[in-house]
Amino acid sequence: MSSLTTCNYCDLKALKSRAEREGKILKVTPSDFQLGGKEIYLLPSEETEPTDQHWVTWMLEIPDHCVC
């Protein structure tokens, strides 16, 4: 990993903080993409199902600790 980028763990942690600040819900779902991975969505608190307009990013793997 480059020393100029953050790992997916840290990126997800930052997205969780953003969701809390904005009063939104962070939702991580399995991806239908052929490589697998996870789809990350930021939903308004009143929404329950993610749509394309809520999509933030795709992550192949999310480690259980920082690997920056």
PDB file of N, CA, C and O in Angstrom:
ATOM      1  N   MET A   1       0.847  -1.178   0.000  1.00  0.00           N
ATOM      2  CA  MET A   1       0.000   0.000   0.000  1.00  0.00           C
ATOM      3  C   MET A   1       0.888   1.236   0.000  1.00  0.00           C
ATOM      4  O   MET A   1       1.936   1.261   0.646  1.00  0.00           O
ATOM      5  N   SER A   2       0.471   2.231  -0.710  1.00  0.00           N
ATOM      6  CA  SER A   2       1.216   3.486  -0.781  1.00  0.00           C
ATOM      7  C   SER A   2       1.182   4.211   0.555  1.00  0.00           C
ATOM      8  O   SER A   2       0.199   4.127   1.291  1.00  0.00           O
ATOM      9  N   SER A   3       2.239   4.911   0.857  1.00  0.00           N
ATOM     10  CA  SER A   3       2.265   5.700   2.099  1.00  0.00           C
ATOM     11  C   SER A   3       1.417   6.958   1.971  1.00  0.00           C
ATOM     12  O   SER A   3       1.227   7.675   2.953  1.00  0.00           O
ATOM     13  N   LEU A   4       0.906   7.237   0.776  1.00  0.00           N
ATOM     14  CA  LEU A   4       0.097   8.434   0.552  1.00  0.00           C
ATOM     15  C   LEU A   4      -1.406   8.166   0.599  1.00  0.00           C
ATOM     16  O   LEU A   4      -2.207   9.091   0.467  1.00  0.00           O
ATOM     17  N   THR A   5      -1.784   6.914   0.786  1.00  0.00           N
ATOM     18  CA  THR A   5      -3.204   6.574   0.828  1.00  0.00           C
ATOM     19  C   THR A   5      -3.555   5.914   2.156  1.00  0.00           C
ATOM     20  O   THR A   5      -2.682   5.408   2.861  1.00  0.00           O
ATOM     21  N   THR A   6      -4.824   5.925   2.480  1.00  0.00           N
ATOM     22  CA  THR A   6      -5.290   5.255   3.696  1.00  0.00           C
ATOM     23  C   THR A   6      -5.888   3.901   3.323  1.00  0.00           C
ATOM     24  O   THR A   6      -6.308   3.683   2.187  1.00  0.00           O
ATOM     25  N   CYS A   7      -5.917   3.008   4.290  1.00  0.00           N
ATOM     26  CA  CYS A   7      -6.477   1.680   4.059  1.00  0.00           C
ATOM     27  C   CYS A   7      -8.011   1.740   4.128  1.00  0.00           C
ATOM     28  O   CYS A   7      -8.586   2.738   4.562  1.00  0.00           O
ATOM     29  N   ASN A   8      -8.651   0.667   3.697  1.00  0.00           N
ATOM     30  CA  ASN A   8     -10.116   0.616   3.713  1.00  0.00           C
ATOM     31  C   ASN A   8     -10.674   0.694   5.132  1.00  0.00           C
ATOM     32  O   ASN A   8     -11.756   1.243   5.340  1.00  0.00           O
ATOM     33  N   TYR A   9      -9.951   0.154   6.104  1.00  0.00           N
ATOM     34  CA  TYR A   9     -10.396   0.236   7.492  1.00  0.00           C
ATOM     35  C   TYR A   9     -10.515   1.706   7.916  1.00  0.00           C
ATOM     36  O   TYR A   9     -11.525   2.118   8.487  1.00  0.00           O
ATOM     37  N   CYS A  10      -9.472   2.483   7.628  1.00  0.00           N
ATOM     38  CA  CYS A  10      -9.483   3.904   8.006  1.00  0.00           C
ATOM     39  C   CYS A  10     -10.496   4.698   7.180  1.00  0.00           C
ATOM     40  O   CYS A  10     -11.142   5.609   7.699  1.00  0.00           O
ATOM     41  N   ASP A  11     -10.634   4.357   5.900  1.00  0.00           N
ATOM     42  CA  ASP A  11     -11.643   5.024   5.067  1.00  0.00           C
ATOM     43  C   ASP A  11     -13.044   4.773   5.610  1.00  0.00           C
ATOM     44  O   ASP A  11     -13.863   5.689   5.669  1.00  0.00           O
ATOM     45  N   LEU A  12     -13.319   3.531   6.007  1.00  0.00           N
ATOM     46  CA  LEU A  12     -14.637   3.198   6.555  1.00  0.00           C
ATOM     47  C   LEU A  12     -14.864   3.907   7.887  1.00  0.00           C
ATOM     48  O   LEU A  12     -15.970   4.368   8.167  1.00  0.00           O
ATOM     49  N   LYS A  13     -13.825   3.995   8.701  1.00  0.00           N
ATOM     50  CA  LYS A  13     -13.910   4.704   9.981  1.00  0.00           C
ATOM     51  C   LYS A  13     -14.252   6.183   9.744  1.00  0.00           C
ATOM     52  O   LYS A  13     -15.064   6.755  10.472  1.00  0.00           O
ATOM     53  N   ALA A  14     -13.639   6.795   8.738  1.00  0.00           N
ATOM     54  CA  ALA A  14     -13.934   8.195   8.392  1.00  0.00           C
ATOM     55  C   ALA A  14     -15.366   8.342   7.891  1.00  0.00           C
ATOM     56  O   ALA A  14     -16.036   9.324   8.211  1.00  0.00           O
ATOM     57  N   LEU A  15     -15.839   7.376   7.110  1.00  0.00           N
ATOM     58  CA  LEU A  15     -17.220   7.420   6.632  1.00  0.00           C
ATOM     59  C   LEU A  15     -18.220   7.280   7.782  1.00  0.00           C
ATOM     60  O   LEU A  15     -19.286   7.895   7.761  1.00  0.00           O
ATOM     61  N   LYS A  16     -17.871   6.468   8.785  1.00  0.00           N
ATOM     62  CA  LYS A  16     -18.735   6.328   9.967  1.00  0.00           C
ATOM     63  C   LYS A  16     -18.833   7.656  10.711  1.00  0.00           C
ATOM     64  O   LYS A  16     -19.914   8.042  11.156  1.00  0.00           O
ATOM     65  N   SER A  17     -17.715   8.349  10.845  1.00  0.00           N
ATOM     66  CA  SER A  17     -17.717   9.661  11.501  1.00  0.00           C
ATOM     67  C   SER A  17     -18.560  10.653  10.710  1.00  0.00           C
ATOM     68  O   SER A  17     -19.323  11.428  11.287  1.00  0.00           O
ATOM     69  N   ARG A  18     -18.418  10.626   9.390  1.00  0.00           N
ATOM     70  CA  ARG A  18     -19.213  11.511   8.533  1.00  0.00           C
ATOM     71  C   ARG A  18     -20.700  11.228   8.695  1.00  0.00           C
ATOM     72  O   ARG A  18     -21.505  12.155   8.781  1.00  0.00           O
ATOM     73  N   ALA A  19     -21.067   9.951   8.737  1.00  0.00           N
ATOM     74  CA  ALA A  19     -22.472   9.575   8.895  1.00  0.00           C
ATOM     75  C   ALA A  19     -23.022  10.105  10.216  1.00  0.00           C
ATOM     76  O   ALA A  19     -24.140  10.618  10.259  1.00  0.00           O
ATOM     77  N   GLU A  20     -22.250   9.985  11.289  1.00  0.00           N
ATOM     78  CA  GLU A  20     -22.689  10.492  12.597  1.00  0.00           C
ATOM     79  C   GLU A  20     -22.871  12.006  12.568  1.00  0.00           C
ATOM     80  O   GLU A  20     -23.861  12.525  13.083  1.00  0.00           O
ATOM     81  N   ARG A  21     -21.913  12.714  11.966  1.00  0.00           N
ATOM     82  CA  ARG A  21     -22.001  14.179  11.874  1.00  0.00           C
ATOM     83  C   ARG A  21     -23.231  14.632  11.094  1.00  0.00           C
ATOM     84  O   ARG A  21     -23.882  15.611  11.460  1.00  0.00           O
ATOM     85  N   GLU A  22     -23.541  13.918  10.025  1.00  0.00           N
ATOM     86  CA  GLU A  22     -24.636  14.302   9.139  1.00  0.00           C
ATOM     87  C   GLU A  22     -25.967  13.662   9.526  1.00  0.00           C
ATOM     88  O   GLU A  22     -26.973  13.900   8.859  1.00  0.00           O
ATOM     89  N   GLY A  23     -25.996  12.860  10.583  1.00  0.00           N
ATOM     90  CA  GLY A  23     -27.227  12.206  11.011  1.00  0.00           C
ATOM     91  C   GLY A  23     -27.701  11.147  10.034  1.00  0.00           C
ATOM     92  O   GLY A  23     -28.904  10.933   9.880  1.00  0.00           O
ATOM     93  N   LYS A  24     -26.769  10.487   9.380  1.00  0.00           N
ATOM     94  CA  LYS A  24     -27.111   9.465   8.394  1.00  0.00           C
ATOM     95  C   LYS A  24     -26.732   8.084   8.916  1.00  0.00           C
ATOM     96  O   LYS A  24     -26.106   7.947   9.968  1.00  0.00           O
ATOM     97  N   ILE A  25     -27.124   7.074   8.161  1.00  0.00           N
ATOM     98  CA  ILE A  25     -26.841   5.688   8.501  1.00  0.00           C
ATOM     99  C   ILE A  25     -25.848   5.140   7.481  1.00  0.00           C
ATOM    100  O   ILE A  25     -26.056   5.273   6.275  1.00  0.00           O
ATOM    101  N   LEU A  26     -24.777   4.528   7.960  1.00  0.00           N
ATOM    102  CA  LEU A  26     -23.809   3.882   7.092  1.00  0.00           C
ATOM    103  C   LEU A  26     -24.229   2.432   6.931  1.00  0.00           C
ATOM    104  O   LEU A  26     -24.422   1.722   7.918  1.00  0.00           O
ATOM    105  N   LYS A  27     -24.369   1.994   5.689  1.00  0.00           N
ATOM    106  CA  LYS A  27     -24.778   0.609   5.437  1.00  0.00           C
ATOM    107  C   LYS A  27     -23.742  -0.057   4.539  1.00  0.00           C
ATOM    108  O   LYS A  27     -23.382   0.470   3.486  1.00  0.00           O
ATOM    109  N   VAL A  28     -23.267  -1.227   4.975  1.00  0.00           N
ATOM    110  CA  VAL A  28     -22.296  -2.018   4.222  1.00  0.00           C
ATOM    111  C   VAL A  28     -23.007  -3.289   3.783  1.00  0.00           C
ATOM    112  O   VAL A  28     -23.511  -4.046   4.613  1.00  0.00           O
ATOM    113  N   THR A  29     -23.043  -3.521   2.470  1.00  0.00           N
ATOM    114  CA  THR A  29     -23.730  -4.698   1.943  1.00  0.00           C
ATOM    115  C   THR A  29     -22.799  -5.488   1.019  1.00  0.00           C
ATOM    116  O   THR A  29     -21.876  -4.915   0.440  1.00  0.00           O
ATOM    117  N   PRO A  30     -23.031  -6.789   0.876  1.00  0.00           N
ATOM    118  CA  PRO A  30     -22.239  -7.565  -0.084  1.00  0.00           C
ATOM    119  C   PRO A  30     -22.471  -7.030  -1.494  1.00  0.00           C
ATOM    120  O   PRO A  30     -23.578  -6.614  -1.836  1.00  0.00           O
ATOM    121  N   SER A  31     -21.433  -7.044  -2.294  1.00  0.00           N
ATOM    122  CA  SER A  31     -21.523  -6.525  -3.657  1.00  0.00           C
ATOM    123  C   SER A  31     -21.947  -7.612  -4.636  1.00  0.00           C
ATOM    124  O   SER A  31     -21.582  -8.778  -4.482  1.00  0.00           O
ATOM    125  N   ASP A  32     -22.717  -7.220  -5.638  1.00  0.00           N
ATOM    126  CA  ASP A  32     -23.083  -8.129  -6.724  1.00  0.00           C
ATOM    127  C   ASP A  32     -22.013  -8.145  -7.809  1.00  0.00           C
ATOM    128  O   ASP A  32     -22.084  -8.944  -8.743  1.00  0.00           O
ATOM    129  N   PHE A  33     -21.017  -7.260  -7.686  1.00  0.00           N
ATOM    130  CA  PHE A  33     -19.913  -7.173  -8.634  1.00  0.00           C
ATOM    131  C   PHE A  33     -19.196  -8.519  -8.677  1.00  0.00           C
ATOM    132  O   PHE A  33     -19.071  -9.172  -7.641  1.00  0.00           O
ATOM    133  N   GLN A  34     -18.723  -8.952  -9.845  1.00  0.00           N
ATOM    134  CA  GLN A  34     -18.159 -10.292  -9.975  1.00  0.00           C
ATOM    135  C   GLN A  34     -16.921 -10.523  -9.106  1.00  0.00           C
ATOM    136  O   GLN A  34     -16.589 -11.677  -8.834  1.00  0.00           O
ATOM    137  N   LEU A  35     -16.227  -9.476  -8.663  1.00  0.00           N
ATOM    138  CA  LEU A  35     -15.083  -9.655  -7.773  1.00  0.00           C
ATOM    139  C   LEU A  35     -15.488  -9.817  -6.316  1.00  0.00           C
ATOM    140  O   LEU A  35     -14.656 -10.154  -5.474  1.00  0.00           O
ATOM    141  N   GLY A  36     -16.760  -9.578  -6.014  1.00  0.00           N
ATOM    142  CA  GLY A  36     -17.227  -9.640  -4.632  1.00  0.00           C
ATOM    143  C   GLY A  36     -17.012  -8.291  -3.966  1.00  0.00           C
ATOM    144  O   GLY A  36     -17.205  -7.251  -4.595  1.00  0.00           O
ATOM    145  N   GLY A  37     -16.621  -8.298  -2.716  1.00  0.00           N
ATOM    146  CA  GLY A  37     -16.389  -7.055  -1.996  1.00  0.00           C
ATOM    147  C   GLY A  37     -17.640  -6.537  -1.324  1.00  0.00           C
ATOM    148  O   GLY A  37     -18.628  -7.254  -1.167  1.00  0.00           O
ATOM    149  N   LYS A  38     -17.579  -5.281  -0.931  1.00  0.00           N
ATOM    150  CA  LYS A  38     -18.675  -4.638  -0.203  1.00  0.00           C
ATOM    151  C   LYS A  38     -19.048  -3.315  -0.857  1.00  0.00           C
ATOM    152  O   LYS A  38     -18.183  -2.580  -1.335  1.00  0.00           O
ATOM    153  N   GLU A  39     -20.323  -3.025  -0.874  1.00  0.00           N
ATOM    154  CA  GLU A  39     -20.836  -1.732  -1.318  1.00  0.00           C
ATOM    155  C   GLU A  39     -21.108  -0.899  -0.073  1.00  0.00           C
ATOM    156  O   GLU A  39     -21.666  -1.407   0.899  1.00  0.00           O
ATOM    157  N   ILE A  40     -20.725   0.366  -0.090  1.00  0.00           N
ATOM    158  CA  ILE A  40     -20.891   1.255   1.048  1.00  0.00           C
ATOM    159  C   ILE A  40     -21.901   2.336   0.669  1.00  0.00           C
ATOM    160  O   ILE A  40     -21.770   2.995  -0.362  1.00  0.00           O
ATOM    161  N   TYR A  41     -22.914   2.506   1.526  1.00  0.00           N
ATOM    162  CA  TYR A  41     -23.971   3.488   1.292  1.00  0.00           C
ATOM    163  C   TYR A  41     -24.115   4.404   2.502  1.00  0.00           C
ATOM    164  O   TYR A  41     -23.923   3.971   3.638  1.00  0.00           O
ATOM    165  N   LEU A  42     -24.454   5.672   2.261  1.00  0.00           N
ATOM    166  CA  LEU A  42     -24.822   6.615   3.319  1.00  0.00           C
ATOM    167  C   LEU A  42     -26.288   6.958   3.114  1.00  0.00           C
ATOM    168  O   LEU A  42     -26.651   7.622   2.144  1.00  0.00           O
ATOM    169  N   LEU A  43     -27.123   6.502   4.031  1.00  0.00           N
ATOM    170  CA  LEU A  43     -28.571   6.677   3.904  1.00  0.00           C
ATOM    171  C   LEU A  43     -29.078   7.756   4.852  1.00  0.00           C
ATOM    172  O   LEU A  43     -28.595   7.872   5.978  1.00  0.00           O
ATOM    173  N   PRO A  44     -30.049   8.545   4.400  1.00  0.00           N
ATOM    174  CA  PRO A  44     -30.734   9.425   5.343  1.00  0.00           C
ATOM    175  C   PRO A  44     -31.379   8.557   6.426  1.00  0.00           C
ATOM    176  O   PRO A  44     -31.756   7.417   6.157  1.00  0.00           O
ATOM    177  N   SER A  45     -31.504   9.071   7.616  1.00  0.00           N
ATOM    178  CA  SER A  45     -31.983   8.263   8.743  1.00  0.00           C
ATOM    179  C   SER A  45     -33.370   7.661   8.521  1.00  0.00           C
ATOM    180  O   SER A  45     -33.698   6.642   9.129  1.00  0.00           O
ATOM    181  N   GLU A  46     -34.191   8.272   7.661  1.00  0.00           N
ATOM    182  CA  GLU A  46     -35.538   7.746   7.433  1.00  0.00           C
ATOM    183  C   GLU A  46     -35.584   6.658   6.354  1.00  0.00           C
ATOM    184  O   GLU A  46     -36.615   6.008   6.184  1.00  0.00           O
ATOM    185  N   GLU A  47     -34.486   6.451   5.628  1.00  0.00           N
ATOM    186  CA  GLU A  47     -34.428   5.433   4.575  1.00  0.00           C
ATOM    187  C   GLU A  47     -33.968   4.095   5.161  1.00  0.00           C
ATOM    188  O   GLU A  47     -33.202   4.063   6.123  1.00  0.00           O
ATOM    189  N   THR A  48     -34.439   3.004   4.578  1.00  0.00           N
ATOM    190  CA  THR A  48     -33.994   1.692   5.042  1.00  0.00           C
ATOM    191  C   THR A  48     -33.291   0.902   3.948  1.00  0.00           C
ATOM    192  O   THR A  48     -32.413   0.093   4.250  1.00  0.00           O
ATOM    193  N   GLU A  49     -33.648   1.113   2.698  1.00  0.00           N
ATOM    194  CA  GLU A  49     -33.050   0.389   1.589  1.00  0.00           C
ATOM    195  C   GLU A  49     -32.138   1.310   0.780  1.00  0.00           C
ATOM    196  O   GLU A  49     -32.553   2.393   0.367  1.00  0.00           O
ATOM    197  N   PRO A  50     -30.898   0.880   0.555  1.00  0.00           N
ATOM    198  CA  PRO A  50     -29.982   1.709  -0.230  1.00  0.00           C
ATOM    199  C   PRO A  50     -30.355   1.729  -1.708  1.00  0.00           C
ATOM    200  O   PRO A  50     -30.830   0.734  -2.255  1.00  0.00           O
ATOM    201  N   THR A  51     -30.136   2.865  -2.339  1.00  0.00           N
ATOM    202  CA  THR A  51     -30.327   3.015  -3.779  1.00  0.00           C
ATOM    203  C   THR A  51     -29.040   3.566  -4.375  1.00  0.00           C
ATOM    204  O   THR A  51     -28.102   3.899  -3.651  1.00  0.00           O
ATOM    205  N   ASP A  52     -29.002   3.658  -5.682  1.00  0.00           N
ATOM    206  CA  ASP A  52     -27.810   4.173  -6.353  1.00  0.00           C
ATOM    207  C   ASP A  52     -27.457   5.593  -5.902  1.00  0.00           C
ATOM    208  O   ASP A  52     -26.279   5.950  -5.865  1.00  0.00           O
ATOM    209  N   GLN A  53     -28.440   6.388  -5.565  1.00  0.00           N
ATOM    210  CA  GLN A  53     -28.153   7.763  -5.151  1.00  0.00           C
ATOM    211  C   GLN A  53     -27.492   7.827  -3.779  1.00  0.00           C
ATOM    212  O   GLN A  53     -26.912   8.854  -3.426  1.00  0.00           O
ATOM    213  N   HIS A  54     -27.566   6.750  -2.999  1.00  0.00           N
ATOM    214  CA  HIS A  54     -26.941   6.702  -1.670  1.00  0.00           C
ATOM    215  C   HIS A  54     -25.549   6.072  -1.698  1.00  0.00           C
ATOM    216  O   HIS A  54     -24.834   6.090  -0.696  1.00  0.00           O
ATOM    217  N   TRP A  55     -25.166   5.512  -2.853  1.00  0.00           N
ATOM    218  CA  TRP A  55     -23.904   4.792  -2.970  1.00  0.00           C
ATOM    219  C   TRP A  55     -22.721   5.737  -2.774  1.00  0.00           C
ATOM    220  O   TRP A  55     -22.707   6.849  -3.301  1.00  0.00           O
ATOM    221  N   VAL A  56     -21.717   5.274  -2.000  1.00  0.00           N
ATOM    222  CA  VAL A  56     -20.520   6.075  -1.753  1.00  0.00           C
ATOM    223  C   VAL A  56     -19.301   5.433  -2.403  1.00  0.00           C
ATOM    224  O   VAL A  56     -18.567   6.096  -3.135  1.00  0.00           O
ATOM    225  N   THR A  57     -19.082   4.150  -2.140  1.00  0.00           N
ATOM    226  CA  THR A  57     -17.887   3.496  -2.665  1.00  0.00           C
ATOM    227  C   THR A  57     -18.026   1.976  -2.633  1.00  0.00           C
ATOM    228  O   THR A  57     -18.949   1.427  -2.032  1.00  0.00           O
ATOM    229  N   TRP A  58     -17.090   1.324  -3.290  1.00  0.00           N
ATOM    230  CA  TRP A  58     -16.954  -0.128  -3.277  1.00  0.00           C
ATOM    231  C   TRP A  58     -15.612  -0.459  -2.662  1.00  0.00           C
ATOM    232  O   TRP A  58     -14.620   0.210  -2.951  1.00  0.00           O
ATOM    233  N   MET A  59     -15.559  -1.478  -1.817  1.00  0.00           N
ATOM    234  CA  MET A  59     -14.303  -1.925  -1.211  1.00  0.00           C
ATOM    235  C   MET A  59     -14.183  -3.425  -1.384  1.00  0.00           C
ATOM    236  O   MET A  59     -15.107  -4.175  -1.069  1.00  0.00           O
ATOM    237  N   LEU A  60     -13.040  -3.855  -1.887  1.00  0.00           N
ATOM    238  CA  LEU A  60     -12.830  -5.290  -2.075  1.00  0.00           C
ATOM    239  C   LEU A  60     -12.728  -6.002  -0.738  1.00  0.00           C
ATOM    240  O   LEU A  60     -13.343  -7.048  -0.528  1.00  0.00           O
ATOM    241  N   GLU A  61     -11.948  -5.428   0.160  1.00  0.00           N
ATOM    242  CA  GLU A  61     -11.744  -6.060   1.459  1.00  0.00           C
ATOM    243  C   GLU A  61     -11.712  -4.985   2.537  1.00  0.00           C
ATOM    244  O   GLU A  61     -11.161  -3.905   2.326  1.00  0.00           O
ATOM    245  N   ILE A  62     -12.303  -5.282   3.695  1.00  0.00           N
ATOM    246  CA  ILE A  62     -12.258  -4.365   4.830  1.00  0.00           C
ATOM    247  C   ILE A  62     -11.576  -5.122   5.966  1.00  0.00           C
ATOM    248  O   ILE A  62     -12.176  -6.019   6.557  1.00  0.00           O
ATOM    249  N   PRO A  63     -10.320  -4.769   6.278  1.00  0.00           N
ATOM    250  CA  PRO A  63      -9.615  -5.475   7.347  1.00  0.00           C
ATOM    251  C   PRO A  63     -10.205  -5.133   8.722  1.00  0.00           C
ATOM    252  O   PRO A  63     -10.976  -4.182   8.855  1.00  0.00           O
ATOM    253  N   ASP A  64      -9.839  -5.909   9.730  1.00  0.00           N
ATOM    254  CA  ASP A  64     -10.359  -5.680  11.075  1.00  0.00           C
ATOM    255  C   ASP A  64      -9.480  -4.730  11.887  1.00  0.00           C
ATOM    256  O   ASP A  64      -9.749  -4.491  13.064  1.00  0.00           O
ATOM    257  N   HIS A  65      -8.433  -4.189  11.267  1.00  0.00           N
ATOM    258  CA  HIS A  65      -7.555  -3.218  11.941  1.00  0.00           C
ATOM    259  C   HIS A  65      -6.873  -2.358  10.864  1.00  0.00           C
ATOM    260  O   HIS A  65      -6.926  -2.678   9.676  1.00  0.00           O
ATOM    261  N   CYS A  66      -6.256  -1.303  11.283  1.00  0.00           N
ATOM    262  CA  CYS A  66      -5.564  -0.394  10.372  1.00  0.00           C
ATOM    263  C   CYS A  66      -4.337  -1.073   9.774  1.00  0.00           C
ATOM    264  O   CYS A  66      -3.558  -1.708  10.484  1.00  0.00           O
ATOM    265  N   VAL A  67      -4.174  -0.931   8.462  1.00  0.00           N
ATOM    266  CA  VAL A  67      -2.986  -1.444   7.780  1.00  0.00           C
ATOM    267  C   VAL A  67      -2.312  -0.358   6.945  1.00  0.00           C
ATOM    268  O   VAL A  67      -1.619  -0.649   5.970  1.00  0.00           O
ATOM    269  N   CYS A  68      -2.523   0.884   7.337  1.00  0.00           N
ATOM    270  CA  CYS A  68      -1.903   2.025   6.626  1.00  0.00           C
ATOM    271  C   CYS A  68      -0.385   1.960   6.721  1.00  0.00           C
ATOM    272  O   CYS A  68       0.305   2.828   6.188  1.00  0.00           O
TER     273      CYS A  68
END
